């Protein structure tokens, strides 16, 4: 299945203790195909850096 992931959904689902973590995990294992532009990927990265850390943002971007 192909999906488009809103940035806010990504931000709340990446934390290990998030009630929405399952959604991120199925994305990580490849159950869904993420449809994304470079612009949105950059937005993901910038906001993950802002709310978490640069290192964490890099891990998330690599996983998706």
Secondary structure, 3 states (H helix, E strand, C coil): CEECCCHHHHHHHCCCCCCCHHHHHHHHCCCCEECCCHHHHHHHHHHHHHHCCHHHHHHHHHHC
